[in-house]
């Protein structure tokens, strides 16, 4: 019984140490996963954002045509990038968990 308790105590310590090391390593994969999930959930915001931005930069007609086209394209790209990052978050691809799309979030400048 005492031998079993010692083994359990050693196992708990080993798991705790490995858990702390994993948490330090997991900062970049966790950020990549968060970025991927954020882009999956907010990718649709590219549509109204591009319509608005193009309308302000050029004119309303351009916003409703070119802005709409850019918005549809960027919605697909941002959501796809989010899916890619969420699926590949455990792996350091691209190098050092860098974002595959710039800006990394829809509202980043």
C-alpha positions as CSV (number, residue, x, y, z in Angstrom):
1,X,0.0,0.0,0.0
2,X,2.8,2.4,0.9
3,X,4.7,1.5,-2.3
4,X,1.6,2.3,-4.3
5,X,1.1,5.7,-2.7
6,X,4.8,6.6,-3.4
7,X,4.3,5.6,-7.0
8,X,1.2,7.7,-7.3
9,X,3.0,10.7,-5.7
10,X,5.9,10.3,-8.2
11,X,3.5,10.0,-11.1
12,X,1.6,13.2,-9.9
13,X,4.9,15.1,-9.7
14,X,6.0,13.9,-13.2
15,X,2.7,14.8,-14.7
16,X,2.7,18.3,-13.0
17,X,6.2,19.0,-14.3
18,X,5.4,17.9,-17.8
19,X,2.2,19.9,-17.6
20,X,4.0,23.1,-16.8
21,X,6.5,22.5,-19.7
22,X,3.6,21.9,-22.1
23,X,1.9,25.1,-21.0
24,X,5.0,27.1,-21.7
25,X,5.3,25.5,-25.2
26,X,1.5,25.8,-25.8
27,X,1.5,29.6,-25.9
28,X,2.1,29.8,-29.6
29,X,-0.2,26.9,-30.7
30,X,-2.9,28.3,-28.4
31,X,-2.6,31.7,-30.1
32,X,-2.8,30.0,-33.5
33,X,-5.9,28.1,-32.5
34,X,-7.5,31.3,-31.1
35,X,-6.7,33.2,-34.2
36,X,-8.1,30.4,-36.4
37,X,-11.3,30.2,-34.4
38,X,-11.7,34.0,-34.4
39,X,-11.3,34.1,-38.2
40,X,-13.8,31.3,-38.6
41,X,-16.4,33.1,-36.5
42,X,-15.7,36.6,-37.9
43,X,-14.8,35.9,-41.5
44,X,-18.2,37.0,-42.7
45,X,-17.5,40.5,-41.4
46,X,-15.2,41.0,-44.4
47,X,-18.3,41.5,-46.6
48,X,-19.8,44.6,-45.0
49,X,-16.3,45.9,-44.0
50,X,-15.1,45.8,-47.7
51,X,-18.3,47.4,-48.9
52,X,-18.0,50.2,-46.4
53,X,-14.2,50.7,-46.9
54,X,-14.5,50.9,-50.7
55,X,-17.5,53.2,-50.4
56,X,-15.6,55.6,-48.2
57,X,-12.4,55.4,-50.3
58,X,-14.1,55.7,-53.7
59,X,-17.9,56.1,-53.9
60,X,-21.1,54.2,-53.1
61,X,-21.4,52.6,-56.5
62,X,-17.9,51.2,-56.2
63,X,-18.6,50.0,-52.7
64,X,-21.7,48.2,-53.9
65,X,-19.9,46.5,-56.8
66,X,-16.1,46.3,-56.2
67,X,-16.5,46.3,-52.4
68,X,-19.0,43.5,-52.6
69,X,-16.7,41.4,-54.8
70,X,-13.7,42.1,-52.5
71,X,-15.9,41.3,-49.5
72,X,-17.0,38.0,-50.9
73,X,-13.5,37.0,-51.8
74,X,-12.0,38.0,-48.4
75,X,-14.8,36.3,-46.6
76,X,-13.8,33.0,-48.3
77,X,-10.1,33.7,-47.8
78,X,-10.4,34.7,-44.1
79,X,-12.7,31.8,-43.2
80,X,-10.5,29.3,-45.1
81,X,-7.4,30.6,-43.3
82,X,-9.2,30.3,-40.0
83,X,-10.1,26.6,-40.8
84,X,-6.5,25.9,-41.8
85,X,-5.1,27.5,-38.6
86,X,-7.6,25.7,-36.4
87,X,-6.8,22.3,-37.9
88,X,-3.0,22.8,-38.0
89,X,-2.6,24.6,-34.7
90,X,-0.5,21.9,-33.0
91,X,2.1,22.2,-35.8
92,X,4.6,25.1,-36.2
93,X,3.5,25.7,-39.9
94,X,4.1,28.4,-41.1
95,X,7.3,28.8,-39.2
96,X,6.9,29.8,-35.5
97,X,3.1,29.7,-35.8
98,X,3.0,32.9,-37.9
99,X,-0.4,33.9,-39.3
100,X,-1.1,32.8,-42.8
101,X,-3.1,36.0,-43.5
102,X,-2.2,39.6,-42.8
103,X,-3.8,41.3,-41.0
104,X,-4.3,38.4,-38.7
105,X,-7.8,39.5,-37.6
106,X,-10.6,41.1,-39.6
107,X,-10.4,44.3,-37.5
108,X,-6.6,44.6,-37.4
109,X,-5.0,47.3,-39.4
